[in-house]
Amino acid sequence: MQYMKVELARGLRAPKFLLAILICLGIYILGEGYQGWISIILHPSTTWIHRHNGFMMEFNPFRSLLPFPAVLAAGSMLVEDWEHHSLYFQSTRCSFNTYCNVKFFTPCIIGGIVLTIGVLCYLGTMAFSVPAYNDGTYYEPFMEPIILNHQWGLYFLYFASLQFLLGAVCAGMGCIIATLTVRRGMIYLFPMLFFSMLEIATKITIVGLSGAQSSIVFRLETDSPGLVYCVIAGILLAFILVSYILFRTLFRKRVIEWQ
């Protein structure tokens, strides 16, 4: 745990962490500007729930950029250790499992924090600027209990936690690429390109995945927000698990080569 705390502090204090948050907020601003024009033209009396669903779904072309700031924050931490010749120093003072876990989950946590801050700032700004919903607001049936009961804290937690898992998935994929190459461009861009190609090939959207979108993609005809949340979270956790297994497999060989 002490090793994890040191690495988290290292990542959170790095200039790239702040830069990643600014880029994430910039993506939301671009998306809101684009979505704002659509709302003005098609829905003059729009609500922030309508805009949120519009951003999280296919109407915003900038959502595919979200993996970039998630990986930028700490995805290249392993490469930095190699370049600064600290990998051997660290790996010989703890077990392989400890070193492997810290180098994978630290970027995942930091990447999740970046996307969580982004979505909370986005939802919070809209909540203060436009009405929450009206009779013409579109939302999926499973969100009705939360919206009609004005459980806004739960609504924010619902989507913020999903964005945290999404950021962890993206950062984890960056860690995998870091075991194969020291080129930062490949590390930062691969998750974004992978999810874009996945969406093109299968019509399944992972980036910006909301409850509404998953209910459409996976045909979840239910009015239970808990069930939909479990399905989405399960998908993202499965991605993290697969990424972790691949990372361990590739990382064991790479550490031996570097040492």
C-alpha positions in Angstrom: 0.0 0.0 0.0 2.9 2.4 0.7 4.3 1.7 -2.7 0.9 2.4 -4.3 0.5 5.7 -2.3 3.9 6.8 -3.5 3.1 6.1 -7.1 -0.3 7.7 -6.9 1.2 10.8 -5.4 3.8 10.8 -8.2 1.0 10.6 -10.9 -1.3 13.1 -9.3 1.5 15.7 -8.9 2.7 15.3 -12.5 2.0 18.2 -14.9 0.4 15.6 -17.3 -2.4 15.0 -14.8 -3.5 18.6 -14.8 -3.1 18.7 -18.6 -5.2 15.5 -19.0 -8.0 17.1 -16.9 -7.9 20.3 -19.1 -8.1 18.2 -22.3 -11.0 16.2 -20.9 -12.8 19.4 -20.0 -12.0 20.7 -23.4 -13.6 17.7 -25.0 -16.8 18.2 -23.0 -16.8 21.9 -23.9 -16.5 21.0 -27.6 -19.2 18.4 -27.3 -21.5 20.8 -25.4 -21.0 23.5 -28.0 -21.8 21.0 -30.8 -24.7 19.6 -28.9 -25.9 23.1 -28.0 -26.3 24.0 -31.7 -28.4 20.8 -32.2 -30.5 21.7 -29.2 -31.1 25.3 -30.4 -32.2 24.0 -33.8 -34.2 20.9 -32.8 -35.0 21.4 -29.2 -35.1 25.1 -28.2 -36.4 24.3 -24.7 -33.8 21.7 -24.0 -33.0 20.3 -20.5 -29.7 19.2 -19.1 -30.8 15.6 -18.9 -31.6 15.7 -22.6 -28.2 17.2 -23.4 -26.4 14.7 -21.2 -28.1 11.8 -23.1 -27.3 13.5 -26.3 -23.6 13.8 -25.4 -23.3 10.3 -24.0 -24.9 8.9 -27.1 -24.0 9.0 -30.8 -24.9 12.7 -31.4 -21.5 14.0 -30.2 -18.6 13.3 -32.5 -16.0 14.3 -29.9 -16.7 11.6 -27.4 -14.3 9.2 -29.2 -11.4 11.4 -27.9 -12.1 10.7 -24.2 -9.6 7.8 -24.0 -6.8 10.1 -24.8 -6.7 12.2 -21.6 -7.4 9.0 -19.5 -4.2 7.4 -20.8 -2.2 10.7 -21.0 -2.4 11.2 -17.2 -0.3 8.2 -16.2 -0.3 5.6 -19.0 3.4 6.0 -19.7 4.5 5.6 -16.1 6.2 2.3 -16.9 8.1 3.8 -19.9 9.3 6.7 -17.6 10.7 4.2 -15.2 12.6 2.6 -18.0 13.9 5.8 -19.4 15.1 7.1 -16.0 16.7 3.7 -15.2 14.5 3.3 -12.0 12.8 0.1 -13.2 15.6 -2.2 -11.9 15.8 -0.3 -8.6 12.1 -0.6 -7.9 11.5 -4.2 -9.2 14.4 -5.7 -7.1 13.0 -4.3 -3.9 9.6 -5.9 -4.0 7.9 -9.0 -5.4 6.9 -9.3 -9.1 3.2 -9.3 -8.1 3.6 -6.1 -6.1 5.5 -4.3 -8.8 3.1 -5.5 -11.5 0.0 -4.6 -9.6 1.2 -1.1 -8.7 2.3 -0.4 -12.3 -1.1 -1.5 -13.7 -3.6 -0.2 -11.2 -2.0 3.2 -10.4 -2.5 4.4 -14.0 -6.0 2.9 -14.0 -7.0 4.8 -10.8 -5.5 8.1 -12.2 -7.2 7.7 -15.6 -10.5 7.0 -13.9 -10.1 10.1 -11.7 -9.5 12.3 -14.9 -12.7 11.1 -16.6 -14.7 11.3 -13.3 -13.7 15.0 -12.8 -14.6 15.7 -16.4 -18.1 14.3 -16.2 -18.8 15.8 -12.8 -17.8 19.2 -14.0 -19.9 18.8 -17.1 -23.1 17.6 -15.2 -22.6 20.1 -12.4 -22.3 23.1 -14.8 -25.4 22.0 -16.7 -27.4 21.5 -13.5 -26.8 25.1 -12.5 -27.5 26.5 -16.0 -30.6 24.8 -17.4 -33.6 23.0 -16.0 -33.3 19.3 -15.2 -36.2 18.0 -17.2 -39.7 18.7 -18.5 -42.6 16.9 -20.1 -40.8 16.6 -23.4 -37.4 15.4 -22.1 -36.3 12.0 -23.4 -34.8 9.5 -21.1 -34.7 5.7 -20.9 -37.4 4.1 -18.7 -34.9 2.6 -16.3 -33.8 6.2 -15.3 -37.3 7.2 -14.4 -37.2 6.3 -10.7 -34.0 8.3 -10.2 -35.2 11.4 -12.2 -38.8 11.6 -10.9 -37.6 11.2 -7.3 -35.0 13.9 -7.8 -32.2 11.7 -6.7 -29.6 13.9 -8.3 -26.8 12.7 -6.1 -27.4 9.1 -7.2 -27.7 10.3 -10.8 -24.3 11.9 -10.6 -22.7 8.9 -8.8 -24.3 6.6 -11.4 -22.5 8.1 -14.4 -19.4 9.3 -12.6 -18.6 5.8 -11.4 -19.1 4.4 -15.0 -16.8 7.1 -16.3 -14.2 6.1 -13.7 -14.3 2.5 -14.9 -14.0 3.7 -18.5 -11.0 5.7 -17.6 -9.5 2.7 -15.8 -10.1 0.5 -19.0 -8.4 3.1 -21.2 -5.4 3.5 -18.9 -5.1 -0.3 -18.6 -4.9 -0.7 -22.3 -2.2 2.0 -22.4 -0.2 -0.1 -19.8 -0.4 -3.1 -22.2 1.1 -1.1 -25.0 3.8 0.3 -22.7 5.1 -3.3 -22.3 5.5 -3.5 -26.1 6.9 -0.2 -27.0 8.5 2.9 -25.5 6.8 5.2 -28.0 4.4 7.4 -26.1 2.4 8.2 -29.2 1.3 4.6 -29.5 0.5 4.4 -25.8 -1.7 7.5 -25.8 -3.5 6.8 -29.1 -4.1 3.0 -29.1 -7.1 2.9 -26.8 -8.8 5.7 -28.7 -8.2 3.9 -32.0 -9.2 0.5 -30.6 -12.6 1.7 -29.3 -13.3 3.6 -32.5 -12.6 0.5 -34.6 -14.7 -1.6 -32.3 -17.6 0.8 -32.7 -17.2 0.8 -36.5 -17.0 -3.0 -36.7 -19.6 -4.1 -34.2 -21.8 -1.0 -33.6 -21.1 -1.4 -29.9 -20.0 1.8 -28.2 -17.8 1.7 -25.1 -16.6 5.3 -25.0 -19.3 7.5 -23.5 -21.2 4.3 -22.6 -24.3 5.4 -20.8 -27.2 3.4 -19.4 -29.4 4.7 -22.3 -26.9 3.5 -24.9 -26.4 0.1 -23.4 -30.1 -0.5 -23.2 -30.3 0.2 -26.9 -27.2 -1.8 -27.9 -27.8 -4.8 -25.7 -31.6 -4.7 -25.9 -32.1 -4.4 -22.1 -35.8 -3.9 -21.8 -36.0 -3.2 -18.1 -36.9 -0.3 -15.8 -34.3 -1.3 -13.2 -31.4 1.2 -13.0 -29.5 -1.3 -10.9 -29.7 -4.1 -13.5 -28.5 -1.8 -16.3 -25.7 -0.5 -14.1 -24.5 -4.0 -13.3 -24.4 -4.9 -17.0 -22.4 -1.8 -18.0 -20.1 -2.0 -15.0 -19.6 -5.8 -15.7 -18.6 -5.0 -19.3 -16.0 -2.5 -18.2 -14.7 -4.7 -15.3 -14.3 -7.5 -17.8 -12.2 -5.2 -20.0 -10.1 -4.4 -17.0 -9.6 -8.0 -16.1 -8.6 -9.0 -19.6 -6.2 -6.0 -19.8 -4.6 -7.0 -16.5 -4.1 -10.6 -17.6 -2.5 -9.5 -20.8 -0.4 -6.9 -19.0 1.0 -9.5 -16.5 1.8 -11.9 -19.3 3.6 -9.4 -21.5 5.2 -7.5 -18.5 6.9 -10.6 -17.1 8.8 -11.1 -20.3 9.6 -7.4 -20.7 10.9 -6.9 -17.2 13.4 -9.8 -17.7 14.6 -8.2 -20.9 15.0 -4.8 -19.4 16.9 -6.1 -16.4 
